[in-house]
């Protein structure tokens, strides 16, 4: 059986949408339907349908005076997320390697995206019994050390919006599903500078995590140490907390946070 080419999997409408977006340049910041039709050799009705869809998703905006389109703020937001992912990985990886050697547990780097946390880098524990981390998976902020370490340090209005919007379902034996208790718990995390999780999302799993800040003092990520609850003993947990906070501070410093906020 002949192996399919990548082009066999293309969705025409998506490819055309990307072609439209790539037509905008520093020299052509605003383009009309007629101009795009001429550039891409596509029918005006096709261009119009795609632009209407992109506009509803805030990917493009229409200038009401000229009726032409320009790139929207959602692309700026996505671009910043991509930029931060690259920078955070570069800054965090050596520190994550060091943390992994000291703890011999799984190390996880998460960012916030669309009110969720997403793992963008990991180091697996050398132990046979270890927590399996899935890169790129979206998980709720209210549950688990990595998520809570981000959620607790967001602006108060954002925390409230996420709590009210999120369906606080029980994912593990010790998931916090009561909004009142969760708010109190997040205040404690903010006060202490770290988050803990014991079987909140996965049975038998534990983690400690700390927030990572950018140069403006905004929380942009979290770093965590995770593993089976049997290895997170009363003796080890305080050590893990100290180490994860130190690692988070080192990464934050690379973003200029402590230079500005001392």
C-alpha positions, -999 to +999 in steps of 0.1 A: +000+000+000+014+034-010+023+056+019+004+089+019+020+122+014+016+149+041-005+168+016-031+140+016-040+150+051-044+187+043-077+204+051-082+230+024-100+256+045-073+255+072-046+258+046-063+288+029-068+304+063-030+301+070-023+315+035-045+345+042-027+352+076+007+348+059-003+375+033-001+402+060+034+418+062+050+449+078+045+465+044+009+452+040-006+455+075-041+459+062-056+440+032-090+439+017-109+410+002-101+420-034-064+423-026-063+389-009-083+374-038-057+387-062-027+376-041-040+341-034-060+335-066-090+326-046-126+336-051-138+366-031-166+347-015-141+321-002-119+348+012-149+365+028-161+334+045-127+326+060-122+362+072-156+362+089-146+330+108-112+344+117-128+376+129-152+358+152-122+341+167-103+374+171-076+362+148-082+392+124-100+425+129-118+446+104-112+483+101-147+497+099-135+528+081-117+511+053-134+477+055-100+461+053-086+435+076-056+433+099-041+408+123-059+406+156-047+405+192-053+368+196-023+362+173-002+385+195-013+365+226-005+332+209+029+346+197+038+356+232+029+322+245+051+305+219+079+330+227+077+323+264+076+286+259+109+287+240+125+311+265+113+292+296+125+259+282+159+273+275+162+290+309+147+261+328+163+230+314+197+232+331+180+240+364+155+211+359+185+188+352+201+199+385+169+194+404+163+160+389+198+148+400+192+161+436+158+146+441+158+115+417+121+123+411+102+135+380+105+172+372+078+190+353+076+225+337+041+240+331+028+271+315-007+286+316-027+285+284-065+292+280-070+289+317-054+255+319-019+243+327+002+226+300+034+207+305+061+218+281+092+201+294+098+171+317+125+149+332+115+114+342+126+099+375+152+071+371+131+049+395+109+021+380+080+034+400+075+070+389+049+095+378+043+096+340+041+131+327+024+138+294+038+168+274+012+191+258-018+178+278-041+205+292-051+200+328-071+221+353-054+248+374-074+240+406-060+205+410-024+193+415+007+211+426+017+225+392-017+240+385-022+255+420+012+270+420+001+291+389-035+297+399-026+311+434-004+338+420-027+351+393-045+385+399-075+381+424-100+388+396-085+361+374-086+336+402-122+343+409-132+342+373-115+308+368-130+293+400-165+305+390-161+292+354-144+259+361-164+228+369-146+217+401-150+180+395-133+153+416-103+139+398-086+121+427-093+111+463-083+145+477-094+169+450-107+202+464-141+208+449-155+233+474-149+269+461-147+283+496-121+258+507-102+262+475-100+300+479-086+296+514-061+270+502-049+293+474-043+321+499-021+297+519-001+288+488+004+324+480+016+331+515+040+301+516+053+305+480+047+269+470+019+243+464+016+207+475-006+179+462-013+145+477-035+123+455-055+153+442-054+142+406-038+107+406-042+080+432-008+073+449+009+104+434+023+135+452+040+167+441+054+200+453+055+230+430+066+266+429+056+296+406+079+312+380+076+349+374+086+372+345+103+406+349+070+423+355+061+400+384+035+380+365+033+343+370+041+326+337+049+290+347+055+265+375+081+239+382+073+207+402+088+177+417+064+147+416+065+110+424+047+082+443+033+091+477+054+064+494+086+084+486+072+117+497+080+111+533+078+136+562+116+139+560+118+144+523+089+168+516+105+198+534+137+192+514+117+190+481+099+222+490+131+240+496+147+227+464+117+235+442+114+270+455+151+276+449+148+262+413+118+285+406+136+315+420+166+307+397+144+305+366+125+337+376+159+355+381+168+346+345+136+364+334+147+395+354+121+391+381+143+396+411+164+423+395+133+444+393+114+433+423+140+432+451 
